[in-house]
Amino acid sequence: IGTALDVLEQFSRKEVLVALSQQTTRVVDTHRAGQDPIKDVCTAICRAACEALNADQAGIVYFESEVDGVVRSQVEKVTAADGNTQYLSKNVLQFPWIDLAAVPGLAIMRETLDALPILDAQHDQRLAGVAPILRLQGIVSILLVPLVVEDRVIGTLGIDSVQKKRQFQQDEIETATLIATIGAPAIASAQN
């Protein structure tokens, strides 16, 4: 039974990835004046990450420059009393600009282009510059994945565990990296 469940889980993740690819392409191709295609693409990426990894929430920090980042999207998993799960966009206007130099983990990620799983996000020195934001949201563990376009990190996809520690497994890191790999070029296309 374990193998059958593993196959079903992998199939479900593949469906999410295909849907993400189709959705981001559609957003970029059909955006209209006055809309924010970057936010729409980022929201699709966050929703896909939550669904594929059964995450409490996911968000994207977009690097506006070499020193500043801004939260462009955040999606939260909400489960109703009847068991139905929805993924809702959160208001990101409340978040401050992020001083990238104050977050040593981002410098590591920019250099290695590798995902950064962090078990204790609120106390890990690699995230010192954003610890107050993490505490405010109750983020306990986080998986940060670089959004890479042409060997340049344009932002991060953060997959969050709220209120409880989560050790991200290698297959989850690989899935998140694949989501970021699909999503990053879509963000770059939406920017143009």
Contacts in CASP RR format, 6 or more apart in sequence:
PFRMAT RR
TARGET T0000
AUTHOR 0000-0000-0000
METHOD contacts of the structure
MODEL  1
IGTALDVLEQFSRKEVLVALSQQTTRVVDTHRAGQDPIKDVCTAICRAAC
EALNADQAGIVYFESEVDGVVRSQVEKVTAADGNTQYLSKNVLQFPWIDL
AAVPGLAIMRETLDALPILDAQHDQRLAGVAPILRLQGIVSILLVPLVVE
DRVIGTLGIDSVQKKRQFQQDEIETATLIATIGAPAIASAQN
12 52 0 8 1.000
13 52 0 8 1.000
13 175 0 8 1.000
16 48 0 8 1.000
16 51 0 8 1.000
16 52 0 8 1.000
17 48 0 8 1.000
17 52 0 8 1.000
17 175 0 8 1.000
17 178 0 8 1.000
17 179 0 8 1.000
17 182 0 8 1.000
19 48 0 8 1.000
20 44 0 8 1.000
20 45 0 8 1.000
20 48 0 8 1.000
20 179 0 8 1.000
20 182 0 8 1.000
20 183 0 8 1.000
21 182 0 8 1.000
23 44 0 8 1.000
23 48 0 8 1.000
24 41 0 8 1.000
24 44 0 8 1.000
24 45 0 8 1.000
24 182 0 8 1.000
24 183 0 8 1.000
24 186 0 8 1.000
25 186 0 8 1.000
27 37 0 8 1.000
27 40 0 8 1.000
27 41 0 8 1.000
27 44 0 8 1.000
27 186 0 8 1.000
27 190 0 8 1.000
28 37 0 8 1.000
28 41 0 8 1.000
28 186 0 8 1.000
28 189 0 8 1.000
28 190 0 8 1.000
31 37 0 8 1.000
31 40 0 8 1.000
31 190 0 8 1.000
37 190 0 8 1.000
38 62 0 8 1.000
38 72 0 8 1.000
38 187 0 8 1.000
38 190 0 8 1.000
38 191 0 8 1.000
39 72 0 8 1.000
39 73 0 8 1.000
40 190 0 8 1.000
41 183 0 8 1.000
41 186 0 8 1.000
41 187 0 8 1.000
41 190 0 8 1.000
42 59 0 8 1.000
42 60 0 8 1.000
42 62 0 8 1.000
42 72 0 8 1.000
42 73 0 8 1.000
42 187 0 8 1.000
43 73 0 8 1.000
43 75 0 8 1.000
43 89 0 8 1.000
45 58 0 8 1.000
45 60 0 8 1.000
45 73 0 8 1.000
45 157 0 8 1.000
45 179 0 8 1.000
45 180 0 8 1.000
45 182 0 8 1.000
45 183 0 8 1.000
45 186 0 8 1.000
45 187 0 8 1.000
46 57 0 8 1.000
46 58 0 8 1.000
46 59 0 8 1.000
46 60 0 8 1.000
46 73 0 8 1.000
46 74 0 8 1.000
46 75 0 8 1.000
46 87 0 8 1.000
46 157 0 8 1.000
47 58 0 8 1.000
47 75 0 8 1.000
47 87 0 8 1.000
48 179 0 8 1.000
49 55 0 8 1.000
49 58 0 8 1.000
49 59 0 8 1.000
49 75 0 8 1.000
49 157 0 8 1.000
49 158 0 8 1.000
49 159 0 8 1.000
49 176 0 8 1.000
49 179 0 8 1.000
50 56 0 8 1.000
50 57 0 8 1.000
50 58 0 8 1.000
50 75 0 8 1.000
50 76 0 8 1.000
50 77 0 8 1.000
50 87 0 8 1.000
50 159 0 8 1.000
51 87 0 8 1.000
52 175 0 8 1.000
52 176 0 8 1.000
52 179 0 8 1.000
53 143 0 8 1.000
53 159 0 8 1.000
53 172 0 8 1.000
53 175 0 8 1.000
53 176 0 8 1.000
54 77 0 8 1.000
55 77 0 8 1.000
55 159 0 8 1.000
55 160 0 8 1.000
55 161 0 8 1.000
56 76 0 8 1.000
56 77 0 8 1.000
56 160 0 8 1.000
56 161 0 8 1.000
56 162 0 8 1.000
56 163 0 8 1.000
57 74 0 8 1.000
57 75 0 8 1.000
57 76 0 8 1.000
57 77 0 8 1.000
57 90 0 8 1.000
57 137 0 8 1.000
57 139 0 8 1.000
57 160 0 8 1.000
57 162 0 8 1.000
58 74 0 8 1.000
58 75 0 8 1.000
58 157 0 8 1.000
58 158 0 8 1.000
58 159 0 8 1.000
58 160 0 8 1.000
59 71 0 8 1.000
59 73 0 8 1.000
59 74 0 8 1.000
59 75 0 8 1.000
59 157 0 8 1.000
59 158 0 8 1.000
59 159 0 8 1.000
59 160 0 8 1.000
60 71 0 8 1.000
60 72 0 8 1.000
60 73 0 8 1.000
60 74 0 8 1.000
60 147 0 8 1.000
60 155 0 8 1.000
60 156 0 8 1.000
60 157 0 8 1.000
60 158 0 8 1.000
60 187 0 8 1.000
61 69 0 8 1.000
61 70 0 8 1.000
61 71 0 8 1.000
61 72 0 8 1.000
61 98 0 8 1.000
61 155 0 8 1.000
61 156 0 8 1.000
61 158 0 8 1.000
62 69 0 8 1.000
62 70 0 8 1.000
62 71 0 8 1.000
62 72 0 8 1.000
62 154 0 8 1.000
62 155 0 8 1.000
62 187 0 8 1.000
63 69 0 8 1.000
63 100 0 8 1.000
63 153 0 8 1.000
63 154 0 8 1.000
63 155 0 8 1.000
64 70 0 8 1.000
64 97 0 8 1.000
66 100 0 8 1.000
67 99 0 8 1.000
67 100 0 8 1.000
67 101 0 8 1.000
68 97 0 8 1.000
68 98 0 8 1.000
68 99 0 8 1.000
68 100 0 8 1.000
69 97 0 8 1.000
69 98 0 8 1.000
69 100 0 8 1.000
69 155 0 8 1.000
70 95 0 8 1.000
70 97 0 8 1.000
70 98 0 8 1.000
71 92 0 8 1.000
71 95 0 8 1.000
71 98 0 8 1.000
72 92 0 8 1.000
73 89 0 8 1.000
73 92 0 8 1.000
74 89 0 8 1.000
74 90 0 8 1.000
74 92 0 8 1.000
75 87 0 8 1.000
75 88 0 8 1.000
75 89 0 8 1.000
75 90 0 8 1.000
76 87 0 8 1.000
76 88 0 8 1.000
76 90 0 8 1.000
77 85 0 8 1.000
77 86 0 8 1.000
77 87 0 8 1.000
78 85 0 8 1.000
78 86 0 8 1.000
78 87 0 8 1.000
78 88 0 8 1.000
79 85 0 8 1.000
79 86 0 8 1.000
80 86 0 8 1.000
95 133 0 8 1.000
96 133 0 8 1.000
98 129 0 8 1.000
98 130 0 8 1.000
98 133 0 8 1.000
99 129 0 8 1.000
100 106 0 8 1.000
100 107 0 8 1.000
101 107 0 8 1.000
102 128 0 8 1.000
102 129 0 8 1.000
102 130 0 8 1.000
103 126 0 8 1.000
103 127 0 8 1.000
103 128 0 8 1.000
103 129 0 8 1.000
103 130 0 8 1.000
104 125 0 8 1.000
104 126 0 8 1.000
104 128 0 8 1.000
105 116 0 8 1.000
105 126 0 8 1.000
105 127 0 8 1.000
105 144 0 8 1.000
106 144 0 8 1.000
106 156 0 8 1.000
108 116 0 8 1.000
108 126 0 8 1.000
109 115 0 8 1.000
109 116 0 8 1.000
109 144 0 8 1.000
109 146 0 8 1.000
109 153 0 8 1.000
109 156 0 8 1.000
110 146 0 8 1.000
110 153 0 8 1.000
113 146 0 8 1.000
113 148 0 8 1.000
113 151 0 8 1.000
113 153 0 8 1.000
114 146 0 8 1.000
115 143 0 8 1.000
115 144 0 8 1.000
115 145 0 8 1.000
115 146 0 8 1.000
115 173 0 8 1.000
115 176 0 8 1.000
115 177 0 8 1.000
116 126 0 8 1.000
116 143 0 8 1.000
116 144 0 8 1.000
116 145 0 8 1.000
117 141 0 8 1.000
117 142 0 8 1.000
117 143 0 8 1.000
117 144 0 8 1.000
117 167 0 8 1.000
117 168 0 8 1.000
117 173 0 8 1.000
118 124 0 8 1.000
118 126 0 8 1.000
118 127 0 8 1.000
118 141 0 8 1.000
118 142 0 8 1.000
118 143 0 8 1.000
118 144 0 8 1.000
119 141 0 8 1.000
119 165 0 8 1.000
119 166 0 8 1.000
119 167 0 8 1.000
120 140 0 8 1.000
120 141 0 8 1.000
120 165 0 8 1.000
121 127 0 8 1.000
121 131 0 8 1.000
121 134 0 8 1.000
121 139 0 8 1.000
121 140 0 8 1.000
121 141 0 8 1.000
121 142 0 8 1.000
121 160 0 8 1.000
122 131 0 8 1.000
122 134 0 8 1.000
122 135 0 8 1.000
122 138 0 8 1.000
122 139 0 8 1.000
122 140 0 8 1.000
123 131 0 8 1.000
127 134 0 8 1.000
127 142 0 8 1.000
134 142 0 8 1.000
137 160 0 8 1.000
137 162 0 8 1.000
138 162 0 8 1.000
138 163 0 8 1.000
139 160 0 8 1.000
139 161 0 8 1.000
139 162 0 8 1.000
140 161 0 8 1.000
140 162 0 8 1.000
140 163 0 8 1.000
140 164 0 8 1.000
140 165 0 8 1.000
140 166 0 8 1.000
141 160 0 8 1.000
141 161 0 8 1.000
141 164 0 8 1.000
141 165 0 8 1.000
141 166 0 8 1.000
141 167 0 8 1.000
141 168 0 8 1.000
142 158 0 8 1.000
142 159 0 8 1.000
142 160 0 8 1.000
142 161 0 8 1.000
143 158 0 8 1.000
143 159 0 8 1.000
143 168 0 8 1.000
143 172 0 8 1.000
143 173 0 8 1.000
143 176 0 8 1.000
144 156 0 8 1.000
144 157 0 8 1.000
144 158 0 8 1.000
145 156 0 8 1.000
145 157 0 8 1.000
145 158 0 8 1.000
145 159 0 8 1.000
145 173 0 8 1.000
145 176 0 8 1.000
145 177 0 8 1.000
145 179 0 8 1.000
145 180 0 8 1.000
146 153 0 8 1.000
146 155 0 8 1.000
146 156 0 8 1.000
146 157 0 8 1.000
146 180 0 8 1.000
147 153 0 8 1.000
147 154 0 8 1.000
147 155 0 8 1.000
147 156 0 8 1.000
147 157 0 8 1.000
147 180 0 8 1.000
147 183 0 8 1.000
147 184 0 8 1.000
147 187 0 8 1.000
148 154 0 8 1.000
148 180 0 8 1.000
148 181 0 8 1.000
148 184 0 8 1.000
149 184 0 8 1.000
149 185 0 8 1.000
149 187 0 8 1.000
149 188 0 8 1.000
154 184 0 8 1.000
154 187 0 8 1.000
154 188 0 8 1.000
155 184 0 8 1.000
157 176 0 8 1.000
157 179 0 8 1.000
157 180 0 8 1.000
159 168 0 8 1.000
159 176 0 8 1.000
168 176 0 8 1.000
END
